[in-house]
Amino acid sequence: MRLSVLNLRALLLSHVVELKFRRRTPKKGFKESRRMLCTNDPTLLNSVGGFKVLNFRPPSGKGLDYNPTIKNLVCVWDIFMQDWRMVNCYDCDVVSVIRTSPDPKKFWDYFMQKISKMSASQKTSFMNN
């Protein structure tokens, strides 16, 4: 399902979202598309688990030199890469969602059962499929 920048931004504030999108900058040896688990839920990210398990770091510095919305981009916290990423909404599909707000228990159950048990190569395979 495709969403606008504003709708995707709103969804990310209360969910972990699995996205599949075309890379803005193709990487040699990698597929043109990439999958990502991401969120912008401030309650989840600023929690003890957000800092200790997801290695969340709040944005720092003066901010961006451009307006991402004009370029149809959404800035998200990438759970696997544990860093901020820009996602191009022109070619981005929502694959699945997990509600995180007001209660993140469903996400943490999923995380402990699936994600925490994945090896580095399994995470890479997820991202590249």
C-alpha positions as CSV (number, residue, x, y, z in Angstrom):
1,M,0.0,0.0,0.0
2,R,1.4,3.4,-0.9
3,L,1.0,6.4,1.4
4,S,1.7,10.1,1.0
5,V,4.5,11.7,3.0
6,L,2.0,13.1,5.5
7,N,0.2,9.8,6.0
8,L,3.3,7.8,6.3
9,R,4.7,10.3,8.8
10,A,1.5,10.0,10.9
11,L,1.6,6.2,10.8
12,L,5.2,6.1,12.0
13,L,4.3,8.1,15.1
14,S,2.4,5.1,16.6
15,H,3.6,2.0,14.7
16,V,6.7,0.1,13.6
17,V,6.3,-0.1,9.9
18,E,7.8,-2.6,7.4
19,L,8.5,-0.7,4.2
20,K,9.7,-1.8,0.8
21,F,11.2,0.9,-1.3
22,R,13.5,1.6,-4.2
23,R,16.9,2.8,-3.2
24,R,17.6,6.4,-4.0
25,T,21.3,5.6,-4.6
26,P,21.8,2.1,-6.1
27,K,24.5,0.1,-4.4
28,K,26.7,-2.3,-6.5
29,G,26.0,-5.9,-5.7
30,F,22.6,-5.1,-4.0
31,K,19.1,-5.2,-5.3
32,E,17.4,-2.0,-6.5
33,S,14.8,-2.3,-3.7
34,R,15.3,-2.6,0.1
35,R,13.1,-3.5,3.0
36,M,13.2,-1.8,6.4
37,L,11.6,-1.9,9.8
38,C,11.2,1.6,11.0
39,T,9.4,3.9,13.4
40,N,9.2,7.5,14.7
41,D,7.2,6.7,17.8
42,P,8.7,9.0,20.4
43,T,7.4,6.9,23.3
44,L,9.0,3.7,22.0
45,L,12.3,5.3,20.9
46,N,12.7,7.4,24.1
47,S,12.0,4.4,26.4
48,V,14.7,2.3,28.1
49,G,14.2,-0.4,25.5
50,G,14.5,2.2,22.7
51,F,17.9,3.4,24.0
52,K,19.3,0.1,25.2
53,V,17.8,-2.4,22.6
54,L,17.2,-0.3,19.5
55,N,20.3,1.9,20.2
56,F,18.2,5.0,19.5
57,R,19.9,8.4,19.3
58,P,17.9,11.5,19.2
59,P,18.7,13.8,16.3
60,S,21.6,16.1,16.9
61,G,23.0,19.2,15.3
62,K,21.3,22.0,13.5
63,G,19.0,19.9,11.3
64,L,18.8,19.4,7.6
65,D,19.9,21.9,5.0
66,Y,16.7,21.1,3.0
67,N,13.0,20.4,3.5
68,P,12.5,16.6,3.1
69,T,8.8,17.0,2.4
70,I,9.4,19.0,-0.7
71,K,11.6,16.1,-2.0
72,N,8.9,13.5,-0.9
73,L,11.2,12.1,1.8
74,V,10.4,10.9,5.3
75,C,13.2,10.7,7.9
76,V,12.8,7.4,10.0
77,W,14.6,5.4,12.7
78,D,15.8,2.2,10.9
79,I,15.6,-0.6,13.5
80,F,18.0,-2.9,11.8
81,M,20.6,-0.3,10.8
82,Q,20.0,1.5,14.1
83,D,20.3,4.9,12.5
84,W,18.3,7.6,10.9
85,R,17.4,7.1,7.2
86,M,15.5,9.0,4.5
87,V,12.8,7.1,2.7
88,N,11.6,8.2,-0.7
89,C,7.8,8.0,-0.8
90,Y,7.6,8.1,-4.6
91,D,8.4,4.4,-4.7
92,C,7.6,3.1,-1.2
93,D,5.1,0.4,-0.2
94,V,3.9,-0.4,3.4
95,V,4.1,-4.1,3.8
96,S,3.0,-4.5,7.4
97,V,2.5,-2.5,10.6
98,I,2.8,-3.2,14.3
99,R,1.0,-0.8,16.7
100,T,3.4,0.6,19.3
101,S,1.3,3.3,20.9
102,P,-0.2,3.5,23.5
103,D,1.1,0.0,24.4
104,P,4.3,-1.3,22.8
105,K,3.9,-4.8,24.2
106,K,2.9,-6.3,20.9
107,F,6.0,-4.9,19.2
108,W,8.4,-6.0,22.0
109,D,6.9,-9.6,21.9
110,Y,7.5,-9.6,18.1
111,F,11.0,-8.2,18.6
112,M,11.9,-10.9,21.1
113,Q,10.4,-13.8,19.2
114,K,11.6,-12.8,15.7
115,I,14.1,-10.0,15.4
116,S,16.4,-10.6,18.4
117,K,17.0,-14.2,17.2
118,M,18.1,-13.1,13.7
119,S,21.7,-13.4,12.7
120,A,23.5,-10.6,10.8
121,S,23.1,-12.5,7.6
122,Q,19.4,-13.1,8.2
123,K,18.9,-9.3,8.8
124,T,20.8,-8.5,5.6
125,S,18.7,-11.0,3.7
126,F,15.5,-9.4,5.1
127,M,16.7,-6.0,4.0
128,N,17.6,-7.1,0.5
129,N,14.4,-9.1,-0.3
